[in-house]
């Protein structure tokens, strides 16, 4: 029987939301996933996730929304996340943090655990617990209830992701890398049955800097003045990963997704 999971990579800004709106419903009909996971860490203003956008992603078809280092950038999410069981902050955040780091979902009549986890590399503003030791505890806890465990690993370093993949092999069903917003071509299944990819990419503009307009980012590097950038709208694409798990919870197939999305009418922007 198995389980099919559609993971939609990081939704960046309004253009990313447009791609979800236009492509996710038809993608669900075509691929017939049992569960849809969407990374929403860059949805609101390209950095963070607001309460309204979380609800909108849910309305458009997301069963679980994962976050990352930007999950609390929007104040309304800090206040509301406890009321949104389908929105995840990193599981290795301090216990004093609001929200939760995993969620049990129903996928084809089976219980599946979705976990959000933050790496150490590249996050000077966030001080999370060691993801390697955290995974041991989390996997042991969740495996008491299900063999199906999916981890969204948000890290700024390829080396950390690769080491984490091998550490996770045999403990969880799959580890999907996020944060770089650039889709890598290294999807594979490790010897213990763990499906992995270094980065699932981004949903939004491909002709951009991480989904945002290039000019403000160039100016930021030239001046050292932080710039939150603006939405980019060229070459829109929904990116992600399709996973098939067998009855034992191991990955039996993993493939990248890149679906082109037509430009919206001007009045929609």
MARMI-812495 format. One record per atom (N, C-alpha, C, O): x, z, y; residue number from 1. Coordinates in steps of 0.2 Angstrom, whole numbers, plus 2048, in hexadecimal, padded with zeros to 3 digits. Atoms other than C-alpha are relative to their C-alpha. Layout:
// residues N
    c1    c3    c2   num
     X     Z     Y   NUM
...
// end
This chain:
// residues 269
    c1    c3    c2   num
   804   800   7FA     1
   800   800   800     1
   804   800   806     1
   804   7FB   80A     1
   7FB   7FF   7FA     2
   80D   806   80D     2
   7FD   800   807     2
   7F6   801   807     2
   803   800   7F9     3
   80B   807   820     3
   804   7FB   804     3
   80A   7FA   803     3
   7FD   804   7FC     4
   80E   7FB   82D     4
   800   803   807     4
   7FB   805   80A     4
   800   7FD   7FA     5
   814   801   83E     5
   803   7FB   806     5
   808   7F7   804     5
   7FE   804   7FA     6
   815   7F7   84F     6
   803   805   805     6
   7FF   809   808     6
   7FC   7FC   7FB     7
   822   7FF   85B     7
   801   7FB   806     7
   804   7F6   805     7
   800   804   7FA     8
   820   7F8   86D     8
   806   803   804     8
   805   809   806     8
   7FA   7FD   7FD     9
   831   7FA   876     9
   7FE   802   808     9
   7F8   800   80A     9
   801   7FC   7FA    10
   832   803   887    10
   7FC   7FB   805    10
   7FF   7F6   807    10
   804   803   7FB    11
   824   7FD   893    11
   803   801   807    11
   803   807   809    11
   7FD   7FF   7FA    12
   82C   7FA   8A4    12
   7FC   7FE   806    12
   7FB   7F7   807    12
   804   802   7FA    13
   821   7FA   8B4    13
   7FA   7FD   7FF    13
   7F7   7FC   7F9    13
   806   804   800    14
   812   7F0   8B8    14
   800   7FA   7FB    14
   7FB   7F8   7F8    14
   7FF   806   805    15
   819   7E1   8AF    15
   7FF   801   7F9    15
   7FD   7FD   7F5    15
   800   7FE   807    16
   81B   7EA   89F    16
   7F9   802   7FE    16
   7F6   800   7F9    16
   807   7FE   802    17
   809   7F1   8A0    17
   7FC   7F9   800    17
   7F7   7F9   7FB    17
   804   806   801    18
   803   7DF   8A3    18
   801   7FD   7F9    18
   7FD   7FA   7F6    18
   7FE   803   807    19
   80C   7D9   893    19
   7FC   804   7FB    19
   7F9   801   7F6    19
   804   7FD   805    20
   803   7E7   889    20
   7F9   7FE   801    20
   7F6   7FD   7FB    20
   807   802   7FF    21
   7F3   7E3   891    21
   7FE   7F9   7FC    21
   7F9   7F8   7F9    21
   801   807   802    22
   7F4   7D0   88C    22
   802   7FF   7F9    22
   7FF   7FB   7F6    22
   7FE   802   806    23
   7FD   7D1   87C    23
   7FF   805   7FA    23
   7FE   803   7F4    23
   801   7FB   806    24
   7FA   7E1   872    24
   7FA   7FF   7FC    24
   7FA   800   7F6    24
   806   801   804    25
   7E8   7DE   86D    25
   801   7FB   7FB    25
   7FF   7FC   7F5    25
   7FF   806   804    26
   7EC   7CD   866    26
   805   802   7FA    26
   805   800   7F5    26
   7FB   7FE   804    27
   7FC   7D4   85E    27
   7FE   805   7FA    27
   800   804   7F5    27
   803   7FB   805    28
   7F2   7E2   855    28
   7FC   7FC   7FB    28
   7FC   7FD   7F5    28
   804   804   805    29
   7E6   7D5   84E    29
   804   7FC   7FB    29
   803   7FB   7F5    29
   7FC   804   804    30
   7F4   7CA   848    30
   804   804   7FB    30
   805   802   7F5    30
   7FB   7FC   804    31
   800   7D7   841    31
   7FD   805   7FC    31
   7FF   808   7F7    31
   804   7FB   803    32
   7F3   7E4   83C    32
   804   806   7FE    32
   804   808   7F8    32
   7FC   7FA   801    33
   7FE   7F3   83E    33
   7FB   806   7FF    33
   7F5   806   801    33
   803   7FA   801    34
   7F8   804   838    34
   801   805   805    34
   7FD   80A   806    34
   7FE   7FB   7FA    35
   800   80D   847    35
   803   7FC   805    35
   808   7F8   803    35
   7FD   803   7FA    36
   805   807   858    36
   804   806   804    36
   800   80A   807    36
   7FC   7FB   7FC    37
   813   811   861    37
   803   7FC   806    37
   806   7F7   805    37
   7FE   803   7FA    38
   817   80D   873    38
   805   805   803    38
   803   80A   804    38
   7FC   7FC   7FB    39
   826   813   87D    39
   7FE   7FF   807    39
   7FF   7FA   809    39
   802   801   7F9    40
   820   817   88E    40
   804   803   805    40
   802   805   80A    40
   7FC   7FC   7FB    41
   82F   81F   896    41
   801   7FD   807    41
   803   800   80B    41
   7FF   803   7FA    42
   830   812   8A3    42
   7FA   7FC   803    42
   7FA   7F8   807    42
   806   804   7FE    43
   81E   80D   8A6    43
   7FE   801   807    43
   7FC   7FC   80A    43
   802   7FF   7F9    44
   81A   815   8B7    44
   806   800   805    44
   80A   804   805    44
   7FB   801   7FC    45
   825   80E   8C4    45
   807   7FF   7FD    45
   80C   800   800    45
   7FA   802   804    46
   832   809   8B7    46
   804   806   7FE    46
   809   805   7FA    46
   7FD   7FA   802    47
   837   81B   8B5    47
   7FB   806   7FF    47
   7F9   808   804    47
   805   7FA   801    48
   82C   828   8AD    48
   7F9   7FD   7FD    48
   7F8   7F7   7FD    48
   806   802   802    49
   81A   828   8A7    49
   7FB   805   803    49
   7FB   80B   803    49
   805   7FC   7FD    50
   80B   82E   8B1    50
   7FA   801   7FC    50
   7F9   7FD   7F7    50
   806   7FE   804    51
   7FB   835   8AA    51
   7FB   7FA   7FF    51
   7F9   7F9   7FA    51
   805   806   801    52
   7F0   826   8AE    52
   803   7FA   7FC    52
   7FF   7F7   7F8    52
   7FD   805   804    53
   7FC   81A   8A7    53
   800   802   7F8    53
   800   7FD   7F4    53
   800   7FE   807    54
   7FD   824   897    54
   7F9   7FF   7FD    54
   7F9   7FC   7F7    54
   807   801   803    55
   7EA   823   895    55
   7FF   7F9   800    55
   7FB   7F6   7FB    55
   801   808   800    56
   7EB   810   899    56
   803   7FD   7FA    56
   800   7F9   7F7    56
   7FC   803   806    57
   7F8   80D   88B    57
   7FC   802   7FA    57
   7FB   7FE   7F5    57
   804   7FE   805    58
   7ED   817   880    58
   7F9   7FB   7FF    58
   7F8   7F9   7F9    58
   805   804   7FF    59
   7DE   80D   885    59
   801   7F9   7FD    59
   7FD   7F5   7FA    59
   7FE   807   802    60
   7E7   7FC   882    60
   802   800   7F8    60
   804   7FB   7F6    60
   7FF   801   807    61
   7EB   801   870    61
   806   805   7FD    61
   808   804   7F7    61
   7FA   7FC   802    62
   7FA   80E   86F    62
   7FD   806   7FC    62
   7F9   80A   7FF    62
   802   7FA   803    63
   7F7   81B   862    63
   805   806   802    63
   802   80C   802    63
   7FB   7FB   7FE    64
   807   825   867    64
   804   7FD   805    64
   807   7F7   805    64
   7FC   802   7FA    65
   811   824   877    65
   806   805   800    65
   806   80B   800    65
   7F9   7FC   800    66
   824   82A   876    66
   803   7FF   807    66
   801   7FB   80B    66
   7FD   7FF   7F9    67
   82E   82F   885    67
   808   7FF   7FF    67
   80A   7FC   7FB    67
   7F9   800   800    68
   840   832   889    68
   802   804   806    68
   7FF   809   807    68
   7FD   7FC   7FB    69
   84B   839   897    69
   7FB   800   806    69
   7FC   804   80A    69
   804   801   7FA    70
   83E   833   8A4    70
   7F9   803   7FF    70
   7F5   802   803    70
   806   7FE   801    71
   82F   83B   89C    71
   7FC   805   805    71
   7F6   805   806    71
   802   7FB   7FB    72
   82D   849   8A9    72
   801   7FE   807    72
   801   802   80C    72
   7FF   802   7F9    73
   831   83E   8B8    73
   7FA   800   805    73
   7FA   801   80B    73
   806   800   7FD    74
   81F   83D   8BD    74
   7FD   807   7FF    74
   7FB   80A   7FA    74
   802   7F9   800    75
   818   84E   8C2    75
   7F9   801   7FC    75
   7F8   806   7F9    75
   807   7FF   804    76
   806   84B   8BB    76
   801   800   7F8    76
   7FD   803   7F5    76
   7FF   800   807    77
   80E   848   8AA    77
   802   807   7FE    77
   801   80A   7F9    77
   7FE   7F9   801    78
   816   85A   8AB    78
   7FA   804   7FF    78
   7FA   808   7FB    78
   806   7FC   800    79
   805   861   8AE    79
   7FB   7FE   7FB    79
   7F7   802   7F8    79
   805   803   805    80
   7FB   856   8A2    80
   802   7FF   7F9    80
   7FE   7FF   7F5    80
   7FE   802   807    81
   806   853   893    81
   7FD   805   7FA    81
   7FC   802   7F5    81
   803   7FC   806    82
   7FF   862   889    82
   7F9   7FE   7FE    82
   7F7   800   7F9    82
   807   803   801    83
   7EE   85A   88A    83
   800   7F9   7FD    83
   7FB   7F6   7FB    83
   7FF   806   803    84
   7F5   84A   883    84
   804   800   7FA    84
   80A   7FF   7FA    84
   7FC   7FF   806    85
   7FA   84C   871    85
   803   7FA   7FD    85
   808   7FA   7F9    85
   7FD   806   802    86
   7FE   83A   86F    86
   806   7FE   804    86
   809   7F9   803    86
   7FA   802   7FB    87
   80C   83A   87D    87
   805   805   7FE    87
   804   80B   7FD    87
   7FA   7FC   802    88
   81D   841   877    88
   805   800   805    88
   807   7FB   807    88
   7FA   7FF   7FD    89
   82B   848   880    89
   805   801   7FB    89
   804   803   7F5    89
   7FB   7FF   805    90
   83C   84A   877    90
   7FF   807   7FC    90
   7FE   80C   7FF    90
   801   7FB   804    91
   83B   856   869    91
   805   806   801    91
   804   80B   7FF    91
   7FA   7FB   7FF    92
   84C   85E   86D    92
   800   802   807    92
   806   804   809    92
   800   7FD   7FA    93
   847   863   87E    93
   7FF   808   7FF    93
   7FD   80A   7F9    93
   801   7F9   801    94
   846   876   881    94
   7F9   802   7FE    94
   7F4   7FE   800    94
   807   7FE   802    95
   837   87F   879    95
   7FC   802   806    95
   7F6   802   806    95
   804   7FE   7FA    96
   832   884   88B    96
   7FD   7FA   803    96
   7F9   7FA   808    96
   802   806   7FD    97
   82F   872   88F    97
   7F8   7FF   7FE    97
   7F7   800   7F8    97
   807   801   802    98
   81C   86D   88F    98
   800   7FA   7FB    98
   805   7F6   7FA    98
   801   805   805    99
   815   861   882    99
   803   801   7F9    99
   805   806   7F7    99
   7FE   7FF   807   100
   81B   85D   871   100
   805   7FA   7FE   100
   805   7F5   801   100
   7FB   805   802   101
   829   853   868   101
   7FE   7FB   7FA   101
   801   7F6   7F9   101
   802   804   806   102
   820   84C   859   102
   7F8   800   800   102
   7F5   804   803   102
   807   800   801   103
   80E   847   855   103
   7FE   7FD   7F9   103
   801   7F8   7F7   103
   803   803   807   104
   805   844   844   104
   7FA   7FB   802   104
   7F6   7FD   805   104
   805   805   7FF   105
   7FB   834   844   105
   7FD   7FE   7FA   105
   801   7FF   7F5   105
   803   803   806   106
   7EF   82C   838   106
   802   7F9   800   106
   800   7F5   804   106
   7FF   807   801   107
   7F6   81B   832   107
   7FE   7FE   7F9   107
   801   7FF   7F4   107
   803   803   806   108
   7EC   812   825   108
   7FE   806   7FB   108
   7FE   805   7F5   108
   802   7FA   804   109
   7E5   823   81F   109
   805   804   7FE   109
   804   809   7FA   109
   7FA   7FB   802   110
   7F6   82B   81D   110
   803   803   807   110
   802   801   80C   110
   7FD   7FC   7FB   111
   7FE   838   828   111
   807   7FD   802   111
   80C   7FD   7FD   111
   7F9   802   7FE   112
   80E   832   832   112
   802   804   806   112
   7FE   805   80A   112
   7FD   7FC   7FB   113
   819   83C   83D   113
   804   7FB   805   113
   808   7F7   802   113
   7FC   803   7FB   114
   820   834   84D   114
   803   805   804   114
   800   80A   807   114
   7FC   7FC   7FC   115
   82E   83C   856   115
   804   7FD   805   115
   806   7F7   805   115
   7FC   802   7FA   116
   836   83A   867   116
   806   805   800   116
   806   80B   800   116
   7FA   7FC   800   117
   848   83F   868   117
   805   7FD   805   117
   806   7F7   805   117
   7FC   802   7FA   118
   855   83F   876   118
   808   801   7FD   118
   809   806   7FB   118
   7F9   800   802   119
   868   83B   873   119
   803   804   806   119
   800   806   80B   119
   7FC   7FC   7FB   120
   876   844   87D   120
   803   7FB   805   120
   804   7FD   80B   120
   7FC   805   7FB   121
   87F   834   884   121
   7FC   7FD   805   121
   7F6   7FA   804   121
   803   804   7FA   122
   87A   82E   895   122
   7FB   804   804   122
   7F8   801   808   122
   805   7FD   7FC   123
   86F   83C   89B   123
   802   807   803   123
   802   80C   800   123
   7FD   7FA   7FD   124
   878   848   8A7   124
   7FB   804   803   124
   7FC   80A   804   124
   805   7FC   7FC   125
   868   84E   8AF   125
   7FB   804   7FB   125
   7F8   809   7FC   125
   804   7FC   805   126
   860   854   89E   126
   805   803   7FB   126
   80A   800   7F9   126
   7FC   7FC   804   127
   867   861   893   127
   7FC   802   7F9   127
   7F8   807   7F9   127
   804   7FF   806   128
   85F   85F   882   128
   804   803   7FA   128
   80A   803   7FA   128
   7FD   7FD   806   129
   863   867   871   129
   803   7FA   7FC   129
   802   7F4   7FD   129
   7FC   805   804   130
   86F   85E   865   130
   7FB   7FC   7FC   130
   7F8   7FF   7F7   130
   805   804   804   131
   865   84F   85E   131
   801   800   7F8   131
   7FD   800   7F4   131
   7FE   800   807   132
   86F   850   84D   132
   7FD   806   7FD   132
   7FA   805   7F7   132
   802   7FA   804   133
   86B   862   849   133
   7F8   800   801   133
   7F5   803   7FD   133
   808   800   800   134
   859   860   850   134
   7FD   7FC   7FB   134
   7F8   7FE   7F9   134
   803   804   805   135
   856   852   845   135
   7FF   803   7F9   135
   7FA   803   7F5   135
   800   7FD   807   136
   85A   85C   835   136
   7FA   805   800   136
   7F7   805   7FB   136
   805   7FB   800   137
   84E   86A   83A   137
   7F9   7FC   801   137
   7F4   7FE   7FD   137
   806   803   7FF   138
   840   85E   840   138
   7FE   7FC   7F9   138
   7F8   7FC   7F7   138
   802   804   806   139
   841   852   830   139
   7FE   805   7FB   139
   7FA   803   7F7   139
   802   7FB   805   140
   841   862   825   140
   7F9   802   801   140
   7F5   803   7FC   140
   807   7FE   7FE   141
   831   868   82E   141
   7FB   7FB   7FE   141
   7F6   7FC   7FB   141
   805   806   801   142
   828   857   82E   142
   7FF   7FE   7F9   142
   7FA   7FC   7F7   142
   801   803   807   143
   82C   852   81C   143
   7FC   805   7FC   143
   7FA   803   7F6   143
   805   7FC   804   144
   822   861   816   144
   7F9   7FD   800   144
   7F5   7FF   7FC   144
   806   802   7FF   145
   813   858   81C   145
   7FF   7F8   7FF   145
   7FA   7F6   7FD   145
   801   807   800   146
   817   845   81B   146
   807   7FD   7FE   146
   80C   800   800   146
   7FA   803   801   147
   824   839   814   147
   801   7FA   805   147
   806   7F7   805   147
   7FF   806   7FB   148
   821   82D   823   148
   802   803   807   148
   7FE   807   80A   148
   7FD   7FD   7FA   149
   82C   832   832   149
   803   7FB   804   149
   808   7F8   802   149
   7FD   805   7FB   150
   830   827   841   150
   803   803   805   150
   7FF   807   809   150
   7FC   7FD   7FA   151
   83D   82C   84E   151
   801   7FB   805   151
   804   7F6   804   151
   7FE   804   7FA   152
   83E   824   85F   152
   806   804   803   152
   806   809   806   152
   7FA   7FD   7FE   153
   850   828   863   153
   803   7FD   807   153
   805   7F7   807   153
   7FF   802   7F9   154
   853   827   876   154
   808   802   802   154
   809   808   803   154
   7F9   7FE   7FF   155
   866   826   879   155
   803   7FA   805   155
   801   7F4   805   155
   7FD   804   7FC   156
   872   81E   886   156
   806   7FD   7FD   156
   80A   7F9   800   156
   7FA   802   803   157
   880   81A   87A   157
   7FF   7FD   7F9   157
   7FC   800   7F4   157
   800   803   807   158
   881   80E   86B   158
   803   804   7FB   158
   800   804   7F5   158
   7FD   7FC   805   159
   88D   819   862   159
   7FC   806   7FE   159
   7FC   807   7F8   159
   804   7FA   801   160
   882   828   863   160
   7FA   7FD   7FB   160
   7F8   801   7F6   160
   805   803   804   161
   874   81D   85C   161
   802   7FF   7F9   161
   7FE   800   7F4   161
   7FD   802   806   162
   87E   816   84E   162
   801   806   7FB   162
   7FF   806   7F5   162
   7FE   7FA   804   163
   884   827   848   163
   7F9   804   7FE   163
   7F9   806   7F9   163
   807   7FD   801   164
   872   82E   84A   164
   7FC   7FD   7FA   164
   7F9   800   7F6   164
   804   804   805   165
   86B   820   83F   165
   803   802   7F9   165
   7FE   804   7F4   165
   7FD   7FE   807   166
   877   825   830   166
   7FE   807   7FF   166
   7FD   809   7F9   166
   802   7F9   801   167
   873   837   833   167
   7F9   801   7FE   167
   7F7   805   7FA   167
   807   7FF   801   168
   861   834   832   168
   7FE   7FC   7F9   168
   7F8   7FD   7F6   168
   801   804   806   169
   862   828   822   169
   7FE   805   7FB   169
   802   809   7F9   169
   802   7FC   805   170
   858   830   814   170
   7FC   806   802   170
   7F9   809   7FE   170
   804   7FA   7FE   171
   850   83D   81F   171
   7F9   7FE   804   171
   7F4   801   803   171
   805   802   7FD   172
   844   832   829   172
   7FF   7F8   7FE   172
   803   7F5   7FB   172
   802   807   801   173
   83B   821   827   173
   804   7FB   804   173
   806   7F6   801   173
   7FD   805   7FB   174
   842   818   836   174
   802   804   806   174
   7FF   809   808   174
   7FD   7FE   7FA   175
   84C   81B   846   175
   800   7FA   805   175
   804   7F5   803   175
   800   805   7FB   176
   848   810   855   176
   804   802   806   176
   801   807   809   176
   7FC   7FE   7FA   177
   855   810   863   177
   7FC   7FD   806   177
   7F9   7F8   806   177
   803   801   7F9   178
   84E   810   875   178
   805   802   805   178
   80A   805   804   178
   7FD   7FE   7FA   179
   854   812   887   179
   804   7FA   803   179
   804   7FA   809   179
   7FC   805   7FD   180
   860   803   889   180
   7FC   7FB   803   180
   7FE   7F7   808   180
   805   806   7FE   181
   851   7F7   88C   181
   803   7F9   7FF   181
   801   7F5   803   181
   7FD   807   802   182
   85B   7E9   884   182
   7FF   800   7F9   182
   802   804   7F5   182
   802   800   807   183
   855   7E4   873   183
   807   7FD   7FC   183
   80A   7F8   7FE   183
   7FB   802   804   184
   863   7E3   866   184
   7FE   7FC   7FA   184
   7F8   7FD   7F8   184
   801   804   806   185
   865   7D8   857   185
   802   803   7FA   185
   805   7FF   7F5   185
   7FD   7FC   806   186
   86A   7E5   84A   186
   7FB   804   7FC   186
   7FD   809   7F9   186
   805   7FD   804   187
   85A   7EA   842   187
   802   800   7F8   187
   804   7FA   7F6   187
   7FE   800   807   188
   85E   7EF   830   188
   7FD   806   7FC   188
   7FA   80B   7FF   188
   802   7FA   804   189
   85A   7FB   822   189
   806   803   7FD   189
   80A   800   7F9   189
   7FA   7FD   803   190
   867   808   81D   190
   7FF   802   7F9   190
   7F9   802   7F6   190
   800   7FF   807   191
   86B   80D   80B   191
   7FA   805   7FE   191
   7F7   804   7F8   191
   805   7FB   802   192
   85F   81C   80B   192
   7F9   7FE   802   192
   7F4   802   801   192
   807   803   7FF   193
   850   811   811   193
   7FE   801   807   193
   7F8   801   809   193
   801   7FF   7F9   194
   851   815   824   194
   800   7FA   804   194
   806   7F7   804   194
   800   806   7FC   195
   84C   806   82F   195
   803   802   807   195
   800   807   809   195
   7FD   7FE   7F9   196
   856   806   83F   196
   801   7FA   804   196
   802   7F4   802   196
   7FE   805   7FC   197
   85A   7FC   84E   197
   803   803   806   197
   800   808   809   197
   7FD   7FD   7FB   198
   865   800   85C   198
   7FC   801   807   198
   7FC   806   80A   198
   805   800   7FB   199
   859   7FC   86A   199
   7FA   7FB   7FF   199
   7FC   7F5   7FE   199
   805   804   801   200
   848   7F5   869   200
   7FE   7FC   806   200
   7FA   7F7   806   200
   800   804   7FB   201
   849   7EE   87A   201
   7FB   803   806   201
   7FB   809   807   201
   804   7FE   7FB   202
   83C   7EE   888   202
   7FA   7FB   801   202
   7FA   7F6   7FE   202
   806   804   7FF   203
   82B   7E8   88C   203
   7FF   7FF   808   203
   7FD   803   80B   203
   800   801   7F9   204
   82A   7DF   89D   204
   804   7FA   801   204
   804   7F5   7FE   204
   7FC   806   7FE   205
   836   7D3   8A6   205
   807   800   7FC   205
   80A   805   7FC   205
   7F9   801   803   206
   845   7CC   89C   206
   805   7FE   806   206
   80B   7FF   805   206
   7FC   802   7FB   207
   84C   7C4   8AC   207
   800   806   805   207
   7FE   805   80B   207
   800   7FA   7FC   208
   850   7D5   8B4   208
   806   804   7FE   208
   80A   803   7F9   208
   7FB   7FB   802   209
   85B   7E4   8B3   209
   7FC   806   7FD   209
   7F9   80A   800   209
   804   7FB   803   210
   853   7EF   8A6   210
   7F8   800   802   210
   7F5   805   801   210
   807   801   7FE   211
   842   7E8   8AB   211
   7FE   801   807   211
   7F8   800   809   211
   801   7FF   7F8   212
   844   7EB   8BE   212
   804   7FA   803   212
   808   7F7   801   212
   7FD   805   7FC   213
   849   7DF   8CC   213
   807   801   800   213
   80A   807   801   213
   7F9   7FF   800   214
   85B   7DB   8CC   214
   803   802   807   214
   808   805   808   214
   7FD   7FF   7FA   215
   85E   7DB   8DF   215
   801   807   802   215
   806   809   805   215
   7FF   7F8   7FE   216
   85B   7EE   8E2   216
   805   803   7FC   216
   809   807   7FE   216
   7FB   7FD   805   217
   866   7F2   8D3   217
   807   7FE   802   217
   80B   802   802   217
   7F9   803   7FD   218
   874   7E7   8DA   218
   802   804   806   218
   808   806   807   218
   7FF   7FC   7F9   219
   872   7F0   8EB   219
   802   807   7FE   219
   806   80A   801   219
   7FE   7F9   802   220
   873   801   8E2   220
   807   800   7FE   220
   80B   805   800   220
   7F9   800   802   221
   884   7FC   8DA   221
   804   7FF   806   221
   80A   802   806   221
   7FC   801   7FA   222
   88A   7F6   8EA   222
   801   806   805   222
   806   807   808   222
   801   7FB   7FB   223
   885   805   8F5   223
   801   807   7FD   223
   802   80C   801   223
   801   7FA   803   224
   884   813   8E8   224
   7FA   804   803   224
   7FA   80A   802   224
   806   7FD   7FE   225
   873   817   8F0   225
   7FB   7FF   7FA   225
   7F9   7F9   7F9   225
   805   801   805   226
   866   81A   8E2   226
   7FA   7FC   802   226
   7F8   7FD   808   226
   806   804   7FF   227
   858   80E   8E1   227
   7FC   7FF   7FA   227
   7FE   7FE   7F5   227
   805   800   806   228
   849   80F   8D6   228
   7FD   7F9   7FF   228
   7F9   7F9   7FA   228
   802   807   801   229
   847   7FD   8D7   229
   7F9   7FE   801   229
   7F5   802   803   229
   807   803   7FF   230
   837   7F2   8D6   230
   7FF   7FC   7FA   230
   804   7FA   7F6   230
   802   804   805   231
   82E   7E9   8C9   231
   803   7F9   800   231
   803   7F6   805   231
   7FE   807   801   232
   834   7D8   8C2   232
   7FB   7FD   7FC   232
   7F8   800   7F7   232
   806   803   803   233
   828   7CB   8BC   233
   802   7F9   7FD   233
   7FE   7F5   7FB   233
   7FE   806   803   234
   833   7BD   8B5   234
   801   800   7F8   234
   804   805   7F6   234
   7FF   800   808   235
   833   7B8   8A2   235
   7FE   806   7FD   235
   801   80A   7FA   235
   803   7FA   803   236
   827   7C5   89C   236
   800   800   7F9   236
   7FE   7FB   7F6   236
   800   7FF   808   237
   828   7CB   88A   237
   7FE   807   7FE   237
   801   80C   801   237
   801   7FA   804   238
   821   7D8   87F   238
   805   800   7FA   238
   805   7FC   7F6   238
   7FB   800   805   239
   82F   7DE   874   239
   7FF   806   7FC   239
   7FB   80B   7FE   239
   801   7FB   804   240
   830   7EA   866   240
   802   7FF   7F9   240
   807   7FB   7F7   240
   7FE   800   807   241
   832   7ED   853   241
   7FA   800   7FB   241
   7F5   804   7FD   241
   805   800   805   242
   826   7EA   844   242
   803   803   7FA   242
   808   801   7F7   242
   7FE   7FC   806   243
   829   7F7   835   243
   7FB   800   7FB   243
   7F5   801   7FC   243
   804   7FF   806   244
   822   7F6   824   244
   804   806   7FB   244
   809   805   7FA   244
   7FE   7FA   804   245
   824   807   81A   245
   7FD   7FF   7F9   245
   7F7   7FD   7F8   245
   803   800   807   246
   822   808   807   246
   7FC   807   7FF   246
   7FC   80B   803   246
   804   7FA   801   247
   818   816   7FF   247
   804   806   800   247
   801   80C   800   247
   7FC   7FB   800   248
   827   821   7FE   248
   802   802   807   248
   806   807   808   248
   7FE   7FE   7F9   249
   82A   821   811   249
   806   7FC   802   249
   808   7FD   808   249
   7FA   804   7FE   250
   839   815   811   250
   7FE   7FA   803   250
   7F8   7F7   801   250
   801   806   7FD   251
   83A   806   81B   251
   802   7FA   7FB   251
   807   7FA   7F8   251
   7FF   806   804   252
   838   7F6   811   252
   801   7F9   804   252
   803   7F4   801   252
   7FF   805   7FC   253
   838   7EA   820   253
   800   802   807   253
   7FC   806   809   253
   800   7FF   7F9   254
   83D   7EA   832   254
   801   7FA   804   254
   806   7F6   802   254
   7FF   806   7FC   255
   83C   7DC   83F   255
   7FF   801   807   255
   7FA   804   809   255
   801   800   7F9   256
   83E   7D9   851   256
   7FA   7FC   803   256
   7F8   7F7   7FF   256
   805   804   7FD   257
   830   7D3   85C   257
   801   7FF   807   257
   804   803   80B   257
   800   802   7F9   258
   830   7C9   86C   258
   7FB   7FB   802   258
   7FC   7F5   800   258
   806   804   7FF   259
   820   7C2   872   259
   800   7FF   808   259
   7FF   803   80C   259
   800   802   7F9   260
   820   7B8   882   260
   7F9   801   803   260
   7F4   801   800   260
   807   7FF   7FD   261
   812   7BC   88F   261
   800   7FC   807   261
   805   7FC   80B   261
   801   805   7FA   262
   80C   7B0   89C   262
   7FF   805   807   262
   7FD   80A   807   262
   800   7FD   7F9   263
   80E   7B5   8AF   263
   7F8   802   802   263
   7F4   7FE   800   263
   807   7FF   7FE   264
   7FE   7BE   8B6   264
   7FE   7FD   806   264
   803   7FA   80A   264
   802   803   7F9   265
   7F4   7B7   8C4   265
   802   804   805   265
   803   80A   805   265
   7FE   7FC   7FA   266
   7FA   7BC   8D5   266
   7FC   806   802   266
   7FF   80B   804   266
   805   7FA   7FE   267
   7EB   7C7   8D8   267
   801   806   7FC   267
   7FF   80B   7FD   267
   7FF   7FB   805   268
   7F0   7D1   8C9   268
   806   804   801   268
   806   80A   7FE   268
   7FA   7FD   7FF   269
   801   7D6   8CF   269
   7FF   805   806   269
   804   809   807   269
// end
